[in-house]
């Protein structure tokens, strides 16, 4: 199953509590909570290029499954991690205390971020 495509955020759960937990200021949280987000994913075998555009903010991630890479977190911090693939539709990474699982099911992609007992879930549909 290929992740390649463009996805638009449909809904998200626990955005505000999660963003507070990772230390984002309230002003930034309020600005970001209603913005639509478009993710563009290009998968070439084990190599991924992901561009996420939310309002005027653009985050680009580039990684190869199983190899160390540098990614930008939601708080803007750059950290090193290794992205693993489970089955053919799940990407898993540990982002400095935040577990990240991206799962593709048909035309729906679900990003689940967990930090302690707070879970942020973002559901996007292929456009």
N, C-alpha and C positions, 0 to 999 in steps of 0.2 A: 504494500500500500504506500503510495507516495503522498507526502505532506504538501507537495508543490501546489500553490494556489494563493488566492487572495481571500482573506476572511474578515468579516465585519463583526465587531462586538455586538451581541444581542442583549445580554444582561450579565450582571455580576452580583455576587452575594458577599457581604461583609467587607466592602471596600473601605469604608471609613475606619472601623476598628482595626483592620489590618494595617492600613497606612499609618495610623497613630502608633501602633505597636512597633513599626520599623523606624519610627522617629521623624516622619514627615510633618512639617508645620501645618496647622489647621488651614491656613490661607491656601496653601498648595493643594490640600485635600479637597477643599470646597471647589477650587477651580477645576480639578481633575475628575471629580466624581460623575459629572454628567457629560463629559466629552466622549464622543464616539471614537473608537479606536479601529484602525485598519492594519491588519498584519499581512505582510506578503512573505511567503516562504518559497524558497527555491531549494529543492533537494536534488543532489547529484550523488547517488549511492550513499556513502556515509558522510558526505559533506553537506552542510546546511548554511544557507544565507537567509537571515530573517531580518526584515525591516518592519518596525512597528511605529506607526504614525498616530499620535494622539494630539489633536489640536495642532500646535506648531512644534511640538516636541517629536523628534525622530530618534529612535534607538535602533542601532544596527548590531546584530550579533552574527558572528561567523564562527563555526566550529565543525570539527570532525568527530564523529562518534568514537568514544574511547580514548581521545587524545586531550591533554590539558589545553585549555584555552582561557582567554580573558573575556568576561562578560560584564555588562553594565546592569546593576540591580535597579529596582524601582526607585531607590533613593538616590541614584546617580553614581553610586560607588562602583569602582571597577575591581572585580575580584577574579581569582583564578579558580576554575572548576573543571570537572570532567563530566561530559554529558554521555549517558549510557542509553541504549535502546533496549526496551523490553518488548518481546514479540516483534511485530512489524508496524505497530501503531502507537507506541508509547515512548516518550523521551523523559528521562529522569536525571535530575541534577541536585546537588546540595549547594545552596548559595549562602554560605556563611551562616548556618543556623536556620536557614529557610529551605524546606524541601520543596522542590518544584517538579510537578508531573504534568506533562502536556500529552493529552490523549486525543487521537483522531478516530472518529467513528463516522464513516460515510462523509457527509458534507459538514459535519460539526466538529469543532476542535474545542476541547475543554482544558483550560489551564487551572491547576489547583496548586496554590501556594500555602504551605503550613508553617507557622511559627508558634511553637508551644501549643496552646489549645485554640489558637485563632486560625481559621481557614478562609482564604480568599478564593472564590471560584469565579472564573470568567469564561463565559460561553460565547463562541463566535461561529458564524455560519459562512460557508463558502459563497462568494459573490461572483 
